[in-house]
Amino acid sequence: MQKMLSSTLSGYNANDSDTLKITPTPLTAAFAGVIAGAAMPALWLRLASDTMLLVVAFLLIVALPAHAFVVGFGHNQMANARTVDTALLKRAGAWLFSAALAIGATHALR
């Protein structure tokens, strides 16, 4: 188990590719939401006059972590394309809820 865990964290997987697989969970989605919800209000105030830096900050702090920790990078093999991915909906809900809580906490602390 220890060898499998360390090889997963180091980016090594069974088929010898060097890709790091990030498995999105509701906990990782909530963590990404807290980071985005806490960082973006502060950056929004500081970068309001520089639109390009605001776009780059949004991509790096909101979009990339949301994609990595909510959606994931791996290919989702669904049995039927017409079914709803409830796990993705739960992760997205956890991300949005934790981001809203972080934004609320940030404004309350001001």
C-alpha positions as CSV (number, residue, x, y, z in Angstrom):
1,M,0.0,0.0,0.0
2,Q,2.8,2.4,0.9
3,K,4.5,1.8,-2.4
4,M,1.3,2.3,-4.3
5,L,0.6,5.6,-2.5
6,S,4.1,6.9,-3.0
7,S,4.1,6.0,-6.7
8,T,0.7,7.7,-7.1
9,L,1.9,10.9,-5.5
10,S,5.1,10.9,-7.5
11,G,3.3,10.7,-10.8
12,Y,4.2,7.1,-11.7
13,N,1.3,4.8,-12.7
14,A,1.0,1.2,-13.7
15,N,1.4,1.8,-17.5
16,D,4.7,3.7,-17.0
17,S,3.5,7.1,-18.1
18,D,4.7,10.2,-16.4
19,T,1.3,11.8,-16.0
20,L,0.1,12.9,-12.6
21,K,-3.5,11.8,-12.1
22,I,-5.5,14.0,-9.8
23,T,-8.7,12.3,-8.7
24,P,-11.3,15.0,-7.9
25,T,-13.3,14.4,-4.8
26,P,-15.8,16.6,-2.9
27,L,-13.0,17.4,-0.4
28,T,-10.6,18.6,-3.1
29,A,-13.4,20.6,-4.8
30,A,-14.2,22.3,-1.5
31,F,-10.5,23.1,-0.9
32,A,-10.3,24.7,-4.4
33,G,-13.5,26.6,-3.6
34,V,-12.1,28.0,-0.4
35,I,-8.9,29.1,-2.1
36,A,-10.8,30.8,-5.0
37,G,-13.3,32.4,-2.7
38,A,-10.7,33.8,-0.3
39,A,-8.2,34.9,-3.0
40,M,-10.4,36.5,-5.7
41,P,-12.0,39.3,-3.6
42,A,-8.6,40.5,-2.5
43,L,-7.2,40.3,-6.1
44,W,-10.3,41.9,-7.5
45,L,-9.7,45.0,-5.4
46,R,-6.0,45.2,-6.1
47,L,-6.2,44.4,-9.9
48,A,-9.4,46.4,-10.7
49,S,-7.4,48.8,-12.9
50,D,-5.4,46.2,-14.8
51,T,-7.8,44.0,-16.7
52,M,-5.1,41.6,-18.2
53,L,-3.6,40.8,-14.8
54,L,-7.2,40.2,-13.4
55,V,-7.9,37.7,-16.2
56,V,-4.6,35.9,-15.6
57,A,-5.2,35.8,-11.9
58,F,-8.8,34.5,-12.5
59,L,-7.4,31.7,-14.7
60,L,-4.7,30.7,-12.3
61,I,-6.7,30.9,-9.1
62,V,-10.2,30.0,-10.2
63,A,-10.3,28.2,-13.5
64,L,-7.3,25.9,-13.3
65,P,-7.9,24.7,-9.8
66,A,-11.6,24.2,-10.5
67,H,-10.8,22.2,-13.5
68,A,-8.2,20.1,-11.8
69,F,-10.0,19.5,-8.5
70,V,-13.6,19.5,-9.5
71,V,-13.7,18.2,-13.1
72,G,-10.3,16.4,-13.3
73,F,-8.0,15.8,-16.2
74,G,-8.7,12.1,-16.9
75,H,-11.2,10.8,-19.5
76,N,-14.6,10.0,-17.9
77,Q,-15.9,6.8,-19.3
78,M,-19.6,7.0,-18.8
79,A,-21.8,4.0,-19.8
80,N,-24.5,6.1,-21.2
81,A,-24.1,9.6,-22.5
82,R,-27.6,10.5,-21.5
83,T,-27.1,9.9,-17.8
84,V,-26.2,12.7,-15.3
85,D,-22.8,12.6,-13.6
86,T,-24.0,12.9,-10.0
87,A,-20.5,12.8,-8.7
88,L,-19.5,15.8,-10.8
89,L,-22.6,17.6,-9.6
90,K,-21.7,16.9,-6.0
91,R,-18.2,18.2,-6.5
92,A,-19.4,21.3,-8.3
93,G,-21.8,22.0,-5.4
94,A,-19.1,21.5,-2.8
95,W,-16.9,23.9,-4.8
96,L,-19.6,26.6,-5.1
97,F,-20.7,26.3,-1.5
98,S,-17.2,26.5,-0.1
99,A,-16.3,29.4,-2.3
100,A,-19.5,31.2,-1.2
101,L,-18.6,30.6,2.5
102,A,-15.0,31.8,1.9
103,I,-16.3,35.0,0.2
104,G,-18.7,35.6,3.1
105,A,-16.0,35.0,5.7
106,T,-13.6,37.4,3.8
107,H,-16.3,40.2,3.7
108,A,-17.1,39.6,7.4
109,L,-13.5,40.0,8.4
110,R,-13.2,43.4,6.8
